Amino acid sequence: MKMQSNIASLLIKLLTVHSLLLLSASQDFDFFYFVQQWPGSYCDTKQGCCYPSTGKPASDFGIHGLWPNRNDGSYPSNCDSSSPFDASKISDLTNRMRSEWPTLSCPSNNGLTFWGHEWDKHGTCSESVLNQHAYFATALTLKNEINILQALQSAGIQPNGQKYSLTSIKGAIKGASGYTPWIECNNDSSSGSSQLYQVYFCVDSSASSFIECPVFPNGSCASSVEFPSF
């Protein structure tokens, strides 16, 4: 009996160590980037855009993704091929995602390819804290916590094709949210102007709270940035 008890105790210890190692290996990140994009800037490039099969999205920032990242600027990707995107797991979120996480890629589609890419590349690397449903539900919740467009418009920064200082854009968003954003720009295909494209916020490793970013991505914008209409 004593030998059996010792064996059982040893097995429990081994399983515990194994579980801790798996958890340590799976949480290979320090924080998340939560990224939203302005549809007018996505469309106003050489690649152009196509509206989803459900119609033109609202003139608002849409979710691009929730991306696990490391403090050194690197990031994990495509972490679990055994857990592919399954649309049935987020069926209760689909209507909200069509509105708040719309696809603009061509040809027109229903968004499943876009969402599947985000889960396979980024979401599978967050499974230590978020399963597939929680990954998408969390991103939707985060979007509703900070209204980027409202913050900009309250500061007189409108999506009207005019140019605004990068400093004023950052200031308006930080003033409304309390957090320093990272602004990514792309180029207007007709004028070549730098235009407001994506806004990055950082979220803690549990995906529960916004934080100040430990590190910002590479890239830069001009000092004066176009805010195109959509």
Secondary structure in CASP SS format (residue, H / E / C, confidence):
PFRMAT SS
TARGET T0000
AUTHOR 0000-0000-0000
METHOD secondary structure of the structure
MODEL  1
M C 1.00
K H 1.00
M H 1.00
Q H 1.00
S H 1.00
N H 1.00
I H 1.00
A H 1.00
S H 1.00
L H 1.00
L H 1.00
I H 1.00
K H 1.00
L H 1.00
L H 1.00
T H 1.00
V H 1.00
H H 1.00
S H 1.00
L H 1.00
L H 1.00
L H 1.00
L H 1.00
S H 1.00
A H 1.00
S H 1.00
Q C 1.00
D C 1.00
F C 1.00
D C 1.00
F E 1.00
F E 1.00
Y E 1.00
F E 1.00
V E 1.00
Q E 1.00
Q E 1.00
W C 1.00
P H 1.00
G H 1.00
S H 1.00
Y H 1.00
C H 1.00
D C 1.00
T C 1.00
K C 1.00
Q C 1.00
G C 1.00
C C 1.00
C C 1.00
Y C 1.00
P C 1.00
S C 1.00
T C 1.00
G C 1.00
K C 1.00
P C 1.00
A C 1.00
S C 1.00
D C 1.00
F C 1.00
G E 1.00
I E 1.00
H E 1.00
G E 1.00
L E 1.00
W E 1.00
P E 1.00
N E 1.00
R C 1.00
N C 1.00
D C 1.00
G C 1.00
S C 1.00
Y C 1.00
P C 1.00
S C 1.00
N C 1.00
C C 1.00
D C 1.00
S C 1.00
S C 1.00
S C 1.00
P C 1.00
F C 1.00
D C 1.00
A H 1.00
S H 1.00
K H 1.00
I H 1.00
S H 1.00
D H 1.00
L H 1.00
T H 1.00
N H 1.00
R H 1.00
M H 1.00
R H 1.00
S H 1.00
E H 1.00
W C 1.00
P C 1.00
T C 1.00
L C 1.00
S C 1.00
C C 1.00
P C 1.00
S C 1.00
N C 1.00
N C 1.00
G C 1.00
L H 1.00
T H 1.00
F H 1.00
W H 1.00
G H 1.00
H H 1.00
E H 1.00
W H 1.00
D H 1.00
K H 1.00
H C 1.00
G H 1.00
T H 1.00
C H 1.00
S H 1.00
E C 1.00
S C 1.00
V C 1.00
L C 1.00
N C 1.00
Q H 1.00
H H 1.00
A H 1.00
Y H 1.00
F H 1.00
A H 1.00
T H 1.00
A H 1.00
L H 1.00
T H 1.00
L H 1.00
K H 1.00
N H 1.00
E H 1.00
I C 1.00
N C 1.00
I H 1.00
L H 1.00
Q H 1.00
A H 1.00
L H 1.00
Q H 1.00
S H 1.00
A C 1.00
G C 1.00
I C 1.00
Q C 1.00
P C 1.00
N C 1.00
G C 1.00
Q C 1.00
K E 1.00
Y E 1.00
S E 1.00
L H 1.00
T H 1.00
S H 1.00
I H 1.00
K H 1.00
G H 1.00
A H 1.00
I H 1.00
K H 1.00
G H 1.00
A H 1.00
S H 1.00
G C 1.00
Y C 1.00
T C 1.00
P C 1.00
W E 1.00
I E 1.00
E E 1.00
C E 1.00
N E 1.00
N E 1.00
D C 1.00
S C 1.00
S C 1.00
S C 1.00
G C 1.00
S C 1.00
S E 1.00
Q E 1.00
L E 1.00
Y E 1.00
Q E 1.00
V E 1.00
Y E 1.00
F E 1.00
C E 1.00
V E 1.00
D E 1.00
S C 1.00
S C 1.00
A C 1.00
S C 1.00
S C 1.00
F E 1.00
I E 1.00
E C 1.00
C C 1.00
P C 1.00
V C 1.00
F C 1.00
P C 1.00
N C 1.00
G C 1.00
S C 1.00
C C 1.00
A C 1.00
S C 1.00
S E 1.00
V E 1.00
E E 1.00
F C 1.00
P C 1.00
S C 1.00
F C 1.00
END
